[in-house]
Amino acid sequence: MLTKINHIGIAVSSLDETIPFYRDNLRMVCTGTEEVVEQKVRVAMLQIGESLIELLEPTSPDSPVAKFIEKNGAGIHHIAYEVADVEAAIATLVADGARMVDAVPRNGAHGTRIAFIHPKSSGGVLTELCQSWH
Ligand code: CMX
C-alpha cells in the first residue's frame, strides 16, 4: 500500500529564516515554495534522494502548524508516505479501525492529494498519505 517516504514535514516559524540552513549548510536543493491555502501553511520543498523535506510555516494563527509550534516549538510535525491510490488506502485503514483526520482526500502541495491519520491512532506520529499527481 505504501511505496516510499514521500516527505517529512517540519514545522518552522519562518521559511525565510530556516531555508538557508537546509539549502546552504546541508546543501539540499530547494525545489520551490508554495502556499497551501486549504492547510493554512506556506511550504518549501527540499530534495533528499527520492524523498523530500517539507518545511511548514503557518499563514494564520489558527493553522494546525501554528497550534503545533505554540505547544511544542519548531520541529518534526508529520511523516508522509506515498500511496498509489489515496482513496483505496483510506478505505483499507478505516476497515482496519484507524481514525482518519481526513476520510476524504484534500489538496496538498504540488498537486498532491493527501489524507491525514490522527496521531492518536498512529502511535503519536501525525501520519499523512500522499498520492502524487504523476
Ligand atoms: N504530531 C503528533 N501529535 C500531535 C500533532 C502532531 N503534529 N498535532 C497535534 N497532536 C496531538 C496533540 O499533542 C494532542 O495530544 P494530547 O491530547 O495528548 O495533548 C492531540 O493531538 C490534539 O491536539 P490539539 O493541539 O488539541 O489539536 P487538534 O485536535 O485541534 O488537531 C490534528 C490535531 C492532528 C487533528 C490537526 O493538527 C490536524 O488536522 N492535522 C492535519 C492537518 C495538518 O497538520 N496540516 C498542516 C500540514 C499540511 C501539509 O503538509 O500540506
Backbone and ligand atoms as CSV (ligand in chain L), in Angstrom:
chain,resi,resn,atom,element,x,y,z
A,1,MET,N,N,0.841,-1.209,0.000
A,1,MET,CA,C,0.000,0.000,0.000
A,1,MET,C,C,0.878,1.263,0.000
A,2,LEU,N,N,1.917,1.276,0.875
A,2,LEU,CA,C,2.829,2.416,0.921
A,2,LEU,C,C,4.027,2.099,0.031
A,3,THR,N,N,4.467,3.074,-0.752
A,3,THR,CA,C,5.556,2.788,-1.696
A,3,THR,C,C,6.892,3.401,-1.290
A,4,LYS,N,N,6.869,4.497,-0.553
A,4,LYS,CA,C,8.117,5.109,-0.072
A,4,LYS,C,C,7.778,6.232,0.903
A,5,ILE,N,N,8.800,6.799,1.531
A,5,ILE,CA,C,8.576,8.028,2.298
A,5,ILE,C,C,8.540,9.155,1.279
A,6,ASN,N,N,7.402,9.827,1.177
A,6,ASN,CA,C,7.308,10.954,0.242
A,6,ASN,C,C,8.013,12.170,0.833
A,7,HIS,N,N,7.646,12.517,2.079
A,7,HIS,CA,C,8.333,13.643,2.728
A,7,HIS,C,C,8.202,13.582,4.239
A,8,ILE,N,N,9.052,14.347,4.897
A,8,ILE,CA,C,8.939,14.572,6.340
A,8,ILE,C,C,8.623,16.048,6.522
A,9,GLY,N,N,7.543,16.335,7.248
A,9,GLY,CA,C,7.105,17.717,7.460
A,9,GLY,C,C,7.729,18.278,8.726
A,10,ILE,N,N,8.313,19.454,8.619
A,10,ILE,CA,C,8.961,20.103,9.763
A,10,ILE,C,C,8.325,21.475,9.959
A,11,ALA,N,N,7.793,21.707,11.155
A,11,ALA,CA,C,7.139,22.981,11.458
A,11,ALA,C,C,8.195,24.027,11.779
A,12,VAL,N,N,8.083,25.181,11.129
A,12,VAL,CA,C,9.032,26.277,11.380
A,12,VAL,C,C,8.246,27.575,11.528
A,13,SER,N,N,8.823,28.530,12.249
A,13,SER,CA,C,8.147,29.822,12.390
A,13,SER,C,C,8.324,30.668,11.141
A,14,SER,N,N,9.485,30.507,10.483
A,14,SER,CA,C,9.774,31.339,9.316
A,14,SER,C,C,10.542,30.541,8.269
A,15,LEU,N,N,9.971,30.448,7.057
A,15,LEU,CA,C,10.695,29.787,5.955
A,15,LEU,C,C,11.961,30.563,5.630
A,16,ASP,N,N,11.838,31.885,5.596
A,16,ASP,CA,C,12.988,32.702,5.196
A,16,ASP,C,C,14.179,32.492,6.136
A,17,GLU,N,N,13.880,32.285,7.421
A,17,GLU,CA,C,14.978,32.088,8.378
A,17,GLU,C,C,15.498,30.658,8.364
A,18,THR,N,N,14.703,29.705,7.915
A,18,THR,CA,C,15.076,28.289,8.018
A,18,THR,C,C,15.668,27.725,6.729
A,19,ILE,N,N,15.177,28.180,5.574
A,19,ILE,CA,C,15.651,27.628,4.295
A,19,ILE,C,C,17.184,27.696,4.161
A,20,PRO,N,N,17.829,28.803,4.551
A,20,PRO,CA,C,19.283,28.867,4.347
A,20,PRO,C,C,20.053,27.702,4.981
A,21,PHE,N,N,19.619,27.219,6.149
A,21,PHE,CA,C,20.328,26.089,6.770
A,21,PHE,C,C,20.264,24.860,5.877
A,22,TYR,N,N,19.070,24.548,5.376
A,22,TYR,CA,C,18.896,23.346,4.543
A,22,TYR,C,C,19.581,23.505,3.181
A,23,ARG,N,N,19.444,24.704,2.603
A,23,ARG,CA,C,19.979,24.933,1.255
A,23,ARG,C,C,21.491,25.160,1.274
A,24,ASP,N,N,21.961,25.998,2.223
A,24,ASP,CA,C,23.359,26.434,2.163
A,24,ASP,C,C,24.272,25.569,3.033
A,25,ASN,N,N,23.769,25.080,4.184
A,25,ASN,CA,C,24.617,24.263,5.058
A,25,ASN,C,C,24.479,22.781,4.742
A,26,LEU,N,N,23.228,22.306,4.627
A,26,LEU,CA,C,23.037,20.887,4.289
A,26,LEU,C,C,23.116,20.652,2.780
A,27,ARG,N,N,23.087,21.762,2.021
A,27,ARG,CA,C,23.251,21.695,0.552
A,27,ARG,C,C,22.168,20.869,-0.153
A,28,MET,N,N,20.962,20.964,0.374
A,28,MET,CA,C,19.827,20.345,-0.322
A,28,MET,C,C,19.317,21.320,-1.388
A,29,VAL,N,N,18.705,20.743,-2.421
A,29,VAL,CA,C,18.137,21.587,-3.480
A,29,VAL,C,C,16.713,21.956,-3.097
A,30,CYS,N,N,16.443,23.264,-3.034
A,30,CYS,CA,C,15.080,23.727,-2.755
A,30,CYS,C,C,14.310,23.716,-4.069
A,31,THR,N,N,13.270,22.873,-4.132
A,31,THR,CA,C,12.551,22.721,-5.403
A,31,THR,C,C,11.396,23.717,-5.523
A,32,GLY,N,N,11.216,24.573,-4.516
A,32,GLY,CA,C,10.207,25.619,-4.645
A,32,GLY,C,C,9.435,25.861,-3.361
A,33,THR,N,N,8.746,26.987,-3.322
A,33,THR,CA,C,7.860,27.296,-2.202
A,33,THR,C,C,6.456,27.485,-2.755
A,34,GLU,N,N,5.486,27.273,-1.886
A,34,GLU,CA,C,4.092,27.310,-2.345
A,34,GLU,C,C,3.195,27.537,-1.133
A,35,GLU,N,N,2.104,28.275,-1.320
A,35,GLU,CA,C,1.110,28.383,-0.240
A,35,GLU,C,C,0.036,27.319,-0.454
A,36,VAL,N,N,-0.241,26.550,0.607
A,36,VAL,CA,C,-1.358,25.590,0.535
A,36,VAL,C,C,-2.481,26.209,1.374
A,37,VAL,N,N,-3.372,26.911,0.685
A,37,VAL,CA,C,-4.391,27.721,1.357
A,37,VAL,C,C,-5.263,26.851,2.256
A,38,GLU,N,N,-5.649,25.688,1.718
A,38,GLU,CA,C,-6.551,24.783,2.444
A,38,GLU,C,C,-5.965,24.347,3.799
A,39,GLN,N,N,-4.620,24.256,3.866
A,39,GLN,CA,C,-3.964,23.805,5.102
A,39,GLN,C,C,-3.409,24.962,5.929
A,40,LYS,N,N,-3.586,26.195,5.425
A,40,LYS,CA,C,-3.109,27.401,6.126
A,40,LYS,C,C,-1.607,27.349,6.428
A,41,VAL,N,N,-0.857,26.937,5.387
A,41,VAL,CA,C,0.604,26.891,5.513
A,41,VAL,C,C,1.249,27.378,4.216
A,42,ARG,N,N,2.493,27.846,4.387
A,42,ARG,CA,C,3.365,28.064,3.240
A,42,ARG,C,C,4.438,26.996,3.359
A,43,VAL,N,N,4.759,26.322,2.263
A,43,VAL,CA,C,5.701,25.208,2.356
A,43,VAL,C,C,6.894,25.439,1.432
A,44,ALA,N,N,8.021,24.899,1.849
A,44,ALA,CA,C,9.201,24.833,0.971
A,44,ALA,C,C,9.589,23.369,0.894
A,45,MET,N,N,9.880,22.907,-0.319
A,45,MET,CA,C,10.263,21.512,-0.535
A,45,MET,C,C,11.756,21.433,-0.831
A,46,LEU,N,N,12.432,20.527,-0.123
A,46,LEU,CA,C,13.868,20.329,-0.350
A,46,LEU,C,C,14.108,18.861,-0.663
A,47,GLN,N,N,14.822,18.630,-1.746
A,47,GLN,CA,C,15.013,17.253,-2.234
A,47,GLN,C,C,16.105,16.544,-1.439
A,48,ILE,N,N,15.826,15.293,-1.045
A,48,ILE,CA,C,16.860,14.456,-0.425
A,48,ILE,C,C,16.664,13.041,-0.968
A,49,GLY,N,N,17.505,12.672,-1.930
A,49,GLY,CA,C,17.329,11.380,-2.600
A,49,GLY,C,C,15.970,11.315,-3.258
A,50,GLU,N,N,15.235,10.226,-3.005
A,50,GLU,CA,C,13.915,10.087,-3.631
A,50,GLU,C,C,12.801,10.675,-2.758
A,51,SER,N,N,13.200,11.317,-1.641
A,51,SER,CA,C,12.211,11.892,-0.728
A,51,SER,C,C,12.411,13.401,-0.618
A,52,LEU,N,N,11.526,14.014,0.164
A,52,LEU,CA,C,11.584,15.472,0.337
A,52,LEU,C,C,11.516,15.826,1.814
A,53,ILE,N,N,12.105,16.954,2.143
A,53,ILE,CA,C,11.841,17.595,3.432
A,53,ILE,C,C,10.877,18.740,3.126
A,54,GLU,N,N,9.786,18.801,3.893
A,54,GLU,CA,C,8.776,19.846,3.686
A,54,GLU,C,C,8.804,20.781,4.891
A,55,LEU,N,N,9.286,21.996,4.686
A,55,LEU,CA,C,9.255,22.986,5.766
A,55,LEU,C,C,7.888,23.661,5.736
A,56,LEU,N,N,7.268,23.770,6.904
A,56,LEU,CA,C,5.887,24.278,7.009
A,56,LEU,C,C,5.844,25.528,7.866
A,57,GLU,N,N,5.436,26.632,7.272
A,57,GLU,CA,C,5.278,27.886,8.012
A,57,GLU,C,C,3.792,28.211,8.089
A,58,PRO,N,N,3.254,28.445,9.296
A,58,PRO,CA,C,1.820,28.759,9.371
A,58,PRO,C,C,1.518,30.118,8.744
A,59,THR,N,N,0.365,30.220,8.080
A,59,THR,CA,C,-0.029,31.503,7.478
A,59,THR,C,C,-1.128,32.175,8.296
A,60,SER,N,N,-1.557,31.510,9.369
A,60,SER,CA,C,-2.644,32.075,10.183
A,60,SER,C,C,-2.508,31.511,11.605
A,61,PRO,N,N,-2.931,32.294,12.605
A,61,PRO,CA,C,-2.826,31.793,13.990
A,61,PRO,C,C,-3.653,30.533,14.225
A,62,ASP,N,N,-4.684,30.294,13.390
A,62,ASP,CA,C,-5.484,29.075,13.590
A,62,ASP,C,C,-5.045,27.930,12.660
A,63,SER,N,N,-3.869,28.071,12.065
A,63,SER,CA,C,-3.292,26.956,11.294
A,63,SER,C,C,-2.920,25.824,12.249
A,64,PRO,N,N,-3.123,24.541,11.828
A,64,PRO,CA,C,-2.681,23.435,12.701
A,64,PRO,C,C,-1.195,23.512,13.023
A,65,VAL,N,N,-0.436,24.115,12.114
A,65,VAL,CA,C,1.019,24.217,12.360
A,65,VAL,C,C,1.320,25.300,13.403
A,66,ALA,N,N,0.539,26.383,13.412
A,66,ALA,CA,C,0.719,27.415,14.441
A,66,ALA,C,C,0.430,26.822,15.822
A,67,LYS,N,N,-0.633,26.021,15.893
A,67,LYS,CA,C,-1.018,25.379,17.159
A,67,LYS,C,C,0.097,24.433,17.628
A,68,PHE,N,N,0.664,23.679,16.662
A,68,PHE,CA,C,1.730,22.730,16.983
A,68,PHE,C,C,2.950,23.473,17.539
A,69,ILE,N,N,3.345,24.572,16.875
A,69,ILE,CA,C,4.541,25.316,17.305
A,69,ILE,C,C,4.304,25.939,18.683
A,70,GLU,N,N,3.082,26.432,18.894
A,70,GLU,CA,C,2.773,27.038,20.197
A,70,GLU,C,C,2.947,26.016,21.320
A,71,LYS,N,N,2.552,24.770,21.042
A,71,LYS,CA,C,2.599,23.730,22.073
A,71,LYS,C,C,3.987,23.099,22.209
A,72,ASN,N,N,4.645,22.862,21.057
A,72,ASN,CA,C,5.885,22.058,21.080
A,72,ASN,C,C,7.136,22.819,20.654
A,73,GLY,N,N,6.955,23.990,20.064
A,73,GLY,CA,C,8.081,24.654,19.412
A,73,GLY,C,C,8.277,24.067,18.022
A,74,ALA,N,N,9.229,24.623,17.277
A,74,ALA,CA,C,9.502,24.121,15.931
A,74,ALA,C,C,10.059,22.696,16.025
A,75,GLY,N,N,9.810,21.903,14.976
A,75,GLY,CA,C,10.332,20.531,14.983
A,75,GLY,C,C,9.549,19.637,14.049
A,76,ILE,N,N,9.849,18.336,14.109
A,76,ILE,CA,C,9.197,17.391,13.193
A,76,ILE,C,C,7.693,17.347,13.475
A,77,HIS,N,N,6.912,17.562,12.420
A,77,HIS,CA,C,5.460,17.690,12.561
A,77,HIS,C,C,4.711,16.456,12.071
A,78,HIS,N,N,5.163,15.877,10.942
A,78,HIS,CA,C,4.487,14.666,10.428
A,78,HIS,C,C,5.396,13.921,9.465
A,79,ILE,N,N,4.996,12.685,9.205
A,79,ILE,CA,C,5.681,11.891,8.182
A,79,ILE,C,C,4.654,11.526,7.121
A,80,ALA,N,N,5.063,11.613,5.863
A,80,ALA,CA,C,4.125,11.359,4.764
A,80,ALA,C,C,4.614,10.195,3.924
A,81,TYR,N,N,3.741,9.223,3.738
A,81,TYR,CA,C,4.044,8.048,2.919
A,81,TYR,C,C,3.338,8.169,1.581
A,82,GLU,N,N,4.047,7.776,0.552
A,82,GLU,CA,C,3.458,7.788,-0.788
A,82,GLU,C,C,2.544,6.579,-0.958
A,83,VAL,N,N,1.376,6.817,-1.549
A,83,VAL,CA,C,0.461,5.729,-1.919
A,83,VAL,C,C,0.060,5.921,-3.377
A,84,ALA,N,N,-0.262,4.820,-4.037
A,84,ALA,CA,C,-0.657,4.914,-5.446
A,84,ALA,C,C,-2.098,5.398,-5.567
A,85,ASP,N,N,-2.924,5.038,-4.570
A,85,ASP,CA,C,-4.357,5.335,-4.637
A,85,ASP,C,C,-4.821,5.729,-3.234
A,86,VAL,N,N,-4.975,7.035,-3.026
A,86,VAL,CA,C,-5.241,7.512,-1.657
A,86,VAL,C,C,-6.624,7.069,-1.164
A,87,GLU,N,N,-7.619,7.048,-2.045
A,87,GLU,CA,C,-8.954,6.583,-1.609
A,87,GLU,C,C,-8.907,5.120,-1.151
A,88,ALA,N,N,-8.204,4.303,-1.914
A,88,ALA,CA,C,-8.110,2.877,-1.559
A,88,ALA,C,C,-7.357,2.718,-0.237
A,89,ALA,N,N,-6.310,3.514,-0.024
A,89,ALA,CA,C,-5.546,3.425,1.230
A,89,ALA,C,C,-6.411,3.836,2.416
A,90,ILE,N,N,-7.204,4.920,2.239
A,90,ILE,CA,C,-8.110,5.360,3.314
A,90,ILE,C,C,-9.098,4.232,3.638
A,91,ALA,N,N,-9.686,3.648,2.602
A,91,ALA,CA,C,-10.693,2.592,2.811
A,91,ALA,C,C,-10.090,1.414,3.570
A,92,THR,N,N,-8.868,1.037,3.220
A,92,THR,CA,C,-8.201,-0.084,3.901
A,92,THR,C,C,-7.962,0.247,5.372
A,93,LEU,N,N,-7.460,1.470,5.621
A,93,LEU,CA,C,-7.149,1.859,7.007
A,93,LEU,C,C,-8.420,1.964,7.848
A,94,VAL,N,N,-9.481,2.533,7.274
A,94,VAL,CA,C,-10.747,2.663,8.013
A,94,VAL,C,C,-11.287,1.271,8.345
A,95,ALA,N,N,-11.190,0.361,7.369
A,95,ALA,CA,C,-11.660,-1.025,7.611
A,95,ALA,C,C,-10.852,-1.675,8.734
A,96,ASP,N,N,-9.588,-1.267,8.866
A,96,ASP,CA,C,-8.741,-1.798,9.942
A,96,ASP,C,C,-8.957,-1.082,11.279
A,97,GLY,N,N,-9.822,-0.057,11.258
A,97,GLY,CA,C,-10.152,0.630,12.510
A,97,GLY,C,C,-9.357,1.893,12.782
A,98,ALA,N,N,-8.600,2.381,11.800
A,98,ALA,CA,C,-7.819,3.604,12.027
A,98,ALA,C,C,-8.746,4.814,12.094
A,99,ARG,N,N,-8.315,5.829,12.869
A,99,ARG,CA,C,-9.079,7.077,12.975
A,99,ARG,C,C,-8.454,8.087,12.002
A,100,MET,N,N,-9.206,8.443,10.978
A,100,MET,CA,C,-8.702,9.378,9.975
A,100,MET,C,C,-9.053,10.824,10.375
A,101,VAL,N,N,-8.135,11.750,10.176
A,101,VAL,CA,C,-8.493,13.169,10.220
A,101,VAL,C,C,-9.289,13.484,8.958
A,102,ASP,N,N,-8.812,12.917,7.842
A,102,ASP,CA,C,-9.457,13.148,6.540
A,102,ASP,C,C,-9.992,11.824,5.991
A,103,ALA,N,N,-11.303,11.665,6.051
A,103,ALA,CA,C,-11.909,10.472,5.454
A,103,ALA,C,C,-12.012,10.630,3.941
A,104,VAL,N,N,-11.889,11.883,3.502
A,104,VAL,CA,C,-11.904,12.217,2.069
A,104,VAL,C,C,-10.616,12.991,1.792
A,105,PRO,N,N,-9.916,12.684,0.690
A,105,PRO,CA,C,-8.645,13.354,0.427
A,105,PRO,C,C,-8.793,14.867,0.262
A,106,ARG,N,N,-7.709,15.576,0.639
A,106,ARG,CA,C,-7.650,17.031,0.453
A,106,ARG,C,C,-6.526,17.360,-0.519
A,107,ASN,N,N,-6.458,18.622,-0.938
A,107,ASN,CA,C,-5.374,19.055,-1.807
A,107,ASN,C,C,-4.138,19.374,-0.976
A,108,GLY,N,N,-2.981,18.802,-1.378
A,108,GLY,CA,C,-1.720,19.110,-0.727
A,108,GLY,C,C,-0.843,19.923,-1.656
A,109,ALA,N,N,0.438,20.077,-1.279
A,109,ALA,CA,C,1.363,20.862,-2.094
A,109,ALA,C,C,1.647,20.143,-3.412
A,110,HIS,N,N,1.995,20.918,-4.409
A,110,HIS,CA,C,2.431,20.392,-5.715
A,110,HIS,C,C,1.427,19.426,-6.340
A,111,GLY,N,N,0.153,19.740,-6.188
A,111,GLY,CA,C,-0.883,18.961,-6.859
A,111,GLY,C,C,-1.128,17.586,-6.262
A,112,THR,N,N,-0.586,17.332,-5.065
A,112,THR,CA,C,-0.810,16.023,-4.452
A,112,THR,C,C,-2.218,15.956,-3.846
A,113,ARG,N,N,-2.675,14.738,-3.626
A,113,ARG,CA,C,-3.922,14.503,-2.894
A,113,ARG,C,C,-3.536,13.783,-1.616
A,114,ILE,N,N,-3.977,14.347,-0.480
A,114,ILE,CA,C,-3.455,13.886,0.807
A,114,ILE,C,C,-4.578,13.552,1.781
A,115,ALA,N,N,-4.239,12.740,2.782
A,115,ALA,CA,C,-5.168,12.464,3.879
A,115,ALA,C,C,-4.335,12.161,5.117
A,116,PHE,N,N,-4.734,12.745,6.249
A,116,PHE,CA,C,-4.005,12.524,7.500
A,116,PHE,C,C,-4.692,11.454,8.351
A,117,ILE,N,N,-3.856,10.652,8.986
A,117,ILE,CA,C,-4.322,9.715,10.028
A,117,ILE,C,C,-4.101,10.430,11.359
A,118,HIS,N,N,-5.089,10.367,12.254
A,118,HIS,CA,C,-4.962,11.076,13.529
A,118,HIS,C,C,-3.812,10.494,14.351
A,119,PRO,N,N,-2.994,11.359,14.978
A,119,PRO,CA,C,-1.853,10.842,15.746
A,119,PRO,C,C,-2.249,9.911,16.896
A,120,LYS,N,N,-3.497,10.045,17.382
A,120,LYS,CA,C,-3.942,9.144,18.462
A,120,LYS,C,C,-4.125,7.714,17.942
A,121,SER,N,N,-4.182,7.580,16.618
A,121,SER,CA,C,-4.401,6.274,16.011
A,121,SER,C,C,-3.123,5.727,15.394
A,122,SER,N,N,-2.037,6.520,15.469
A,122,SER,CA,C,-0.793,6.095,14.808
A,122,SER,C,C,0.415,6.320,15.719
A,123,GLY,N,N,0.244,5.907,16.984
A,123,GLY,CA,C,1.369,5.917,17.920
A,123,GLY,C,C,1.954,7.290,18.187
A,124,GLY,N,N,1.115,8.339,18.105
A,124,GLY,CA,C,1.598,9.682,18.445
A,124,GLY,C,C,2.303,10.396,17.309
A,125,VAL,N,N,2.354,9.757,16.125
A,125,VAL,CA,C,3.007,10.396,14.968
A,125,VAL,C,C,1.935,10.787,13.966
A,126,LEU,N,N,1.775,12.093,13.733
A,126,LEU,CA,C,0.835,12.523,12.695
A,126,LEU,C,C,1.329,11.958,11.363
A,127,THR,N,N,0.453,11.180,10.700
A,127,THR,CA,C,0.853,10.409,9.517
A,127,THR,C,C,-0.012,10.810,8.330
A,128,GLU,N,N,0.669,11.086,7.221
A,128,GLU,CA,C,-0.027,11.548,6.012
A,128,GLU,C,C,0.099,10.502,4.913
A,129,LEU,N,N,-0.983,10.289,4.192
A,129,LEU,CA,C,-0.954,9.514,2.953
A,129,LEU,C,C,-0.899,10.512,1.824
A,130,CYS,N,N,-0.074,10.263,0.845
A,130,CYS,CA,C,0.172,11.268,-0.183
A,130,CYS,C,C,0.200,10.598,-1.554
A,131,GLN,N,N,-0.732,11.017,-2.401
A,131,GLN,CA,C,-0.760,10.487,-3.767
A,131,GLN,C,C,-0.244,11.574,-4.704
A,132,SER,N,N,0.869,11.292,-5.358
A,132,SER,CA,C,1.449,12.286,-6.268
A,132,SER,C,C,0.582,12.420,-7.504
A,133,TRP,N,N,0.735,13.547,-8.199
A,133,TRP,CA,C,-0.095,13.804,-9.371
A,133,TRP,C,C,0.325,12.935,-10.537
A,134,HIS,N,N,1.616,12.475,-10.534
A,134,HIS,CA,C,2.079,11.710,-11.702
A,134,HIS,C,C,1.923,10.229,-11.463
L,1,CMX,N1,N,2.080,15.198,15.898
L,1,CMX,C1,C,1.745,14.413,16.964
L,1,CMX,N2,N,0.722,14.723,17.803
L,1,CMX,C2,C,0.013,15.835,17.520
L,1,CMX,C3,C,0.294,16.667,16.413
L,1,CMX,C4,C,1.373,16.322,15.595
L,1,CMX,N3,N,1.715,17.066,14.527
L,1,CMX,N4,N,-0.584,17.692,16.403
L,1,CMX,C5,C,-1.395,17.509,17.468
L,1,CMX,N5,N,-1.030,16.396,18.138
L,1,CMX,C6,C,-1.642,15.853,19.348
L,1,CMX,C7,C,-1.576,16.886,20.463
L,1,CMX,O1,O,-0.343,16.831,21.140
L,1,CMX,C8,C,-2.740,16.484,21.339
L,1,CMX,O2,O,-2.384,15.410,22.157
L,1,CMX,P1,P,-2.840,15.372,23.715
L,1,CMX,O3,O,-4.346,15.318,23.664
L,1,CMX,O4,O,-2.214,14.117,24.226
L,1,CMX,O5,O,-2.314,16.636,24.325
L,1,CMX,C9,C,-3.764,15.985,20.323
L,1,CMX,O6,O,-3.030,15.646,19.137
L,1,CMX,C10,C,-4.782,17.048,19.972
L,1,CMX,O7,O,-4.040,18.195,19.576
L,1,CMX,P2,P,-4.566,19.673,19.581
L,1,CMX,O8,O,-3.382,20.565,19.753
L,1,CMX,O9,O,-5.730,19.845,20.517
L,1,CMX,O10,O,-5.010,19.878,18.075
L,1,CMX,P3,P,-6.330,19.450,17.333
L,1,CMX,O11,O,-7.029,18.302,17.975
L,1,CMX,O12,O,-7.109,20.698,17.090
L,1,CMX,O13,O,-5.688,18.983,15.953
L,1,CMX,C11,C,-4.850,17.388,14.447
L,1,CMX,C12,C,-4.782,17.927,15.870
L,1,CMX,C13,C,-3.761,16.366,14.258
L,1,CMX,C14,C,-6.244,16.761,14.223
L,1,CMX,C15,C,-4.680,18.605,13.465
L,1,CMX,O14,O,-3.410,19.198,13.683
L,1,CMX,C16,C,-4.798,18.224,12.023
L,1,CMX,O15,O,-5.883,18.118,11.484
L,1,CMX,N6,N,-3.668,17.973,11.340
L,1,CMX,C17,C,-3.683,17.589,9.931
L,1,CMX,C18,C,-3.563,18.810,9.046
L,1,CMX,C19,C,-2.225,19.475,9.154
L,1,CMX,O16,O,-1.444,19.254,10.077
L,1,CMX,N7,N,-1.918,20.350,8.156
L,1,CMX,C20,C,-0.642,21.046,8.065
L,1,CMX,C21,C,0.316,20.364,7.115
L,1,CMX,C22,C,-0.220,20.444,5.689
L,1,CMX,C23,C,0.664,19.862,4.620
L,1,CMX,O17,O,1.618,19.084,4.887
L,1,CMX,O18,O,0.417,20.210,3.439
